Amino acid sequence: MTFKRTLTFLLCLVSASVFAQDWNKKKCAVVLTYDDALNVHLDKVIPALDSLKLKGTFYLTAASQEFTKRLPEWKKAAANKHELANHTLFHPCDGSQPGRSFVTADYDLATYSVRRITDEIKMTNAALEALDGKKERTFAYPCGDTQVAGVSYVEGLKGELVAARGVQGVYVPKNTADLYNVGSFMINGQTGDELIALVKKAMETNRMVVFLFHGVGGEHSLNVSLEAHRQLIQFLKKNEKDIWNTTFIEAAKHMKATASAKK
Ligand SMILES: [Zn+2]
C-alpha cells in the first residue's frame, strides 16, 4: 500500500508539473480579438467562427451605433459563447500623441479625468452585463493609450476587470507578469500565411498569441481580407489538438489559476 501510495503521489506530481503550465493541455493558446463593434463582425466574422465552433472576443464601444442598433445580435453572440468585452463607452484616445488628428475634442483622453474614464468603463460593464448577465469582464485600451495625465487609469479598476489587452506585438508567456497590459498583434493587411506563421511560432515557443483585428473584409482602415481570416481559422480548426482557441477572459483566468497554483 505504501509503495502504491508513493507511486500515486509521484504520478500526481509529474502530471501536475507537466499539465499545470500547459495551455489547457495544448501547445499554445490563440485568442482572436475584434475591436470597435463593427457590422462586419456580426455579419461575417461570427458566422465564420460559429461554422467551425471557434470563439472570439469582441471589444465593444458601447455608445457606437453598430452596438446600440444591433443589441439582440450581440446578445446572441454571447449566448453562443463569444466574449463581449469592454472597449469603453466613447473610445477616447490621447489626441496629444502624434498621428491622432482623428481624435475629436469631446473624446480626447488628454483632457479627460481618471474619474471620467473610470465611470465610462463601469457604465460599459453595466451595458454588457445587461446583455450577457456576466459580472466578469476584460478590457482593451482604445488606441493602446493606458494613461490619463501620466496615471494608469486601469489601476483603480482592477476589481472590475479580470485583465486588459494592450497593443504591444509580443507573444505571451504563461507566467506573464502583467495581466492588465497583455500584448497582442495588430493585424493590418497580412496574408493568410502570415497569420498562420504567428500561430506556428506560438506553438513552437509554447506561448499565447493574441490577434487584434479591426476590419475583416472591410469597414475599417485597419483591415484584413476575409480570405486571409478564413485561412487562419481553418488552420486553427485543423490543428485543434495542439491549439487552444479560447476567449481572452478564459485565457486570463487560466493564467491566474496557474500562477496561484504555483504559489
Ligand atoms: Zn478601438
Residues whose N, C-alpha, C, O or C-beta is under 5 A from the ligand:
A	BS01	ZN	D35 D36 P142 C143
